Amino acid sequence: MPCSLPSRCRPNAFAGALALTMGLAMAPGVWAQSPAPAKSSIYTCIDAQGRRLTSDRPIRECIDREQRELSSSGTTKRVLPPSYTAEERARLDAEKREAEQQQARLDEERRRDRVLIMRYPNRDAHDKARADALAQVDEVIDTVNKRLGELDKERQAIHTELEFYKGDPSQAPAWLRRKIADQEQQVGQQRRFLDERQQEKQRINQRFDEELGRLRALWSSPAARN
């Protein structure tokens, strides 16, 4: 409502002027506190034709290759990997798995080499281990041969008993025929066991021969000893 008396209007005018003055005084501080607008990134790459491209957003021409996101000062903020199709990504994943498997095989081979050279630091140690392994099998073979000798004596005794039946097992009593069958079965078992032990000796020699070939390379390599 308009003021009719000048004496009453002056205070209000003064107050308005004071508010305006304070507002103007505070304005620079308000502007100073306002955040500066964010600076945009720069994307750069080299396309399939070898051209260096630059843009303020990811570059479509370089979708199949790496792109670098740069700050306003030119430093690399991050590297954007290529974008692939489903088929390309499956192929890359398969290649990655193959590479990882190959690396795992190499790591396992290095581990075995370390264990091997720690166990056999020289040729004498390896030769002794071979001899010990073969000696254990030879002990078993000696035991089998002794058992076969005992069975041979039993066989001779049986044949002596068969002489009463003119050497014809079909004429012998049931208990003697069972004894003959049991003796033949035991001889067969012992001979098969003996053959298995001979094959085991061959496998032992083959294993030690393969180890020796690898150890020769390790013994001659200073790096393998570290």
Secondary structure, DSSP 8 states (H G I E B T S, - for coil): ---S-HHHHHHHHHHHHHHHHHHHHHHHHHHHHS-------EEEEE-TTS-EEEESS--GGGTTS-EEEE-TTS-EEEEE-----HHHHHHHHHHHHHHHHHHHHHHHHHHHHHHHHHH-SSHHHHHHHHHHHHHHHHHHHHHHHHHHHHHHHHHHHHHHHHGGGTT-GGGS-HHHHHHHHHHHHHHHHHHHHHHHHHHHHHHHHHHHHHHHHHHHHHHT-GGGG-
